[in-house]
Amino acid sequence: MAEEEGLLLASSPNRSSLSSSLLSEISNASTKPFVLAFIVGSCGAFAFGCTIGYSAPTQSSIMKDLNLSIADYSLFGSILTVGLILGALICGKLTDLVGRVYGVWLLDLGRLLQGISIGISAYLGPVYITEIAPRNLRGAVSSLAQLFAGVGISVFYVLGTVVAWRDLAILGSIPSLMVLPLLFFIPESPRWLAKVGREWEVKAVLLSLRGATSDVSDEAAEILEYTEHVKQQQDVDDGGFFKLFQRKYAFSLTIGVVLIALPQLGGLNGYSFYTDSIFTSTGVSSHFGFISTSVVQMFGGILGTVLVDVSGRRTLLLVSQAGMFLGCLATAISFFLKENHCWETGTPVLALTSVMVYFASYGSGMGTIPWIIASEIYPVDVKGAAGTMCNLVSSISSWLVAYSFSFLLQWSSTGTFLMFATVTGLGFVFIAKLVPETKGKSLEEIQSLFTDPPEDSTIF
């Protein structure tokens, strides 16, 4: 195929670096419809990052301007995740069907609506990108698109040090406004088209994505054959949403749910929403801390994007999870030293370093790859239900950490981060023992690997 020839040329030995090879592959395999679809996915991820990154640099100014208590701000910070839960409840169906006084109440309402939007797009975006990308570029392109979430967080961390919180909120609406008109011009997912019975459009869409001169016959045939195979199984036993709980989906459901919940239970929203509290409590300059954190998070994300289709998903997940564990442990040690008045001159440096290590590690793997894997491992007949379940568990976990974090810090700062370190350590073991590698396989091959063993009734 022309697509494969382009990929072979791009990966030839005379390329000077991995990054240049990756860029060459993307250039050779991309068309205008694919680039447009990638831009939409990236803008959606960037808007997600802007929303997540908004509350950390604005915490002090919002609490001061609106005279908010810790409980008030905890509600504001966590209400985003309530919206995420609401969005998660409907994201799966959409995946299948369509492709303080008044001041405080308005503040909370806006945050809630943002959460609903993110709850929908957090799963839909990765699913769409993985379903239209060539298999050899799927990890890199998906990671690159999701990297813009980290870029959004980083940009808002920096802007939050110089822009008033009200103005920053207005700036955060721009990416979403950019996406709206573009949605009318991007191609539909060929796998969704096959699922809903529009088989005759599959090859045409693939040609627009791969290029008119590409041979897409094998890819189209694989998609159609696997979709028909899934439909035949669905006709025999169609349990609706609860079909997801059959024994044959138990392994893939466990992998998706645990991977997506791990960063949340490992303290992500505590670090993301309340970074200002961490810096202030340990004597770090907030402005310097936010800027430094932004730089390392973007660097980690870029590194992960370059390596995801080289080292593979599983290796990056292990490295990322190990780094997050070390970051949590170092943060706990810095709070312990601060509380016991030990090494007072070095504690701020340790605290800043620990936060930077955490975010750089998160950006390199756990920030993007769990969503990529979740979008890869479920077949079309349960993809919507699986998306709802993964998103719901992630959102509830996110809310638990976001709402309780300030109270946990008052209880024991050291203990809080030791708990997060424990979760990330267990997560490392989980990944090492159970998570398989999906690099280099087509979506149909991955899904067949997870679901084709003999079917049993249910896992309950």
Residue, then its C-alpha position, 0 to 999 in steps of 0.5 A: m500500500a502507498e501508506e505502508e510505503g510512506l511509513l517504510l521510507a519515514s522509518s529508514p536508517n538514514r533518519s537523524s532522530l526519532s522525532s524527525s522520523l515520526l514527523s516524516e511518517i505523519s507527513n507521508a500518511s496524512t491528508k487534509p481530512f486527517v489533519l483537520a480531524f487531528i486539529v479538532g481532536s487537539c483543540g478539544a484536548f487543549a480546551f480540556g487542559c485549559t479547564i483543568g489548569y484554570s483553578a490552580p493559579t487562580q485559587s488565591s485570587i478567587m478566594k480573596d475576591l469572593n471571600l471564599s472559605i476552604a469548603d467553598y473553594s473545595l466545592f468550586g474545584s470539585i464541581l467540575t468533576v460532578g459535571l464530568i460524572l454527568g457528562a460520563l453518563i451520556c458520553g457512551k450513548l453519544t459515542d454510539l448515536v452521534g458520532r458563592v451568593y450570586g457570584v459564587w453560584l455563577l462561578d460554580l455553574g460555569r465550572l459544572l457546565q465545563g465538566i459536562s462538556i469534558g465528560i463527553s469529549a474526554y472519551l469521544g476524542p480519543v476514540y475518534i482519533t484512534e479509529i481514523a489513524p493508521r495503525n503504525l501512527r495510532g499511538a503517536v497521533s493519539s498521544l500528540a492530540q492528547l498532549f494538547a491537554g497538557v499544553g492547555i494546563s501549562v499555558f493556563y499555569v503560566l497565564g494565571t500568574v499574569v492574567a486576572w481570573r475573570d479574564l483567564a476564564i474568558l480566554g478559556s472559551i476560545p478553543s471550544l469556539m474554534v472547534l465548533p465550525l470545524l466539526f461540520f467538515i471532518p470525516e466520520s469514523p469508518r468503524w462507526l459507519a460500518k457499525v451502523g450499516r453504512e458499509w458503502e461509505v467505509k472505503a470512501v472515507l478511508l481513501s479521503l483519510r489515507g489519500a486517493t492513491s492509497d490501497v485501502s482494500d485490506e483495511a476496509a475488509e478487515i473493518l467490515e469483517y470484524t464488524e460483521h463478526v461482532k454483529q453476529q455475536q450481538d444478534v445471539d446475545d444482545g444484553g444492551f449496556f449490561k452486555l459489557f459485564q459478560r465474562k469475555y469483557a471482564f479483562s478489558l473492562t478491568i484494564g480500562v477502568v483501572l488505568i483511567a482511574l489510577p491517575q485520579l486516585g494517585g492525586l492528579n486533581g490534588y496536584s492540578f487543582y491545588t498546586d498553589s496550596i502545595f507551593t505556598s505550604t512548602g515555601v515555593s514561589s508560586h509564579f516560579g513554580f507554575i512556570s517551571t511545572s508548565v515547562v517540564q509537563m510539556f517536555g514530558g508530553i512531547l517525549g511520550t509522544v515521540l516514544v509511544d510507538v517506539s518503546g510501546r504503551r506498556t513501557l511508557l506506562l511503567v516509567s510514567q507510573a514509577g515517576m509519579f510514585l517518586g513525585c508523591l513520595a518526595t512531596a510527602i518527604s518535603f511536607f514532613l521536613k517542613e512540619n518538623h523544621c528540618w532542612e528548611t532551606g532545601t525543603p522548597v527545592l525538594a517540594l518544587t522538584s517533586v511536583m515537577v517530577y510528578f507532572a513530567s512523569y504524568g505527561s509522558g505516559m499516564g496523561t495520554i496512554p490510558w485513554i488510548i488503550a481504553s479507545e483501542i480494546y473495546p469492540v464496537d458493540v460495547k464501546g459506548a457502554a465501556g466509555t460510560m463505565c470508564n469515564l464514570v469511574s474516572s470522574i467519581s475518583s476525580w471528584l473524591v480527590a478534588y473535593s477532599f484534598s484541602f481537608l486532607l491537607q489540613w489533616s496531614s499533608t505528609g499522610t495525604f501524599l503517602m496515600f497517593a504514593t501507595v496508590t501509584g505504587l500499586g498501580f505500577v504493580f498492576i501495569a507490570k502484571l496485567v497490562p498487555e502491549t497494543k503497539g503495532k496491532s490494528l484495532e480489530e486485532i487488539q479487540s479480538l485478542f481480548t474478546d475472542p476466548p470462549e464466551d461465558s455468561t456474566i462475571f456476576 
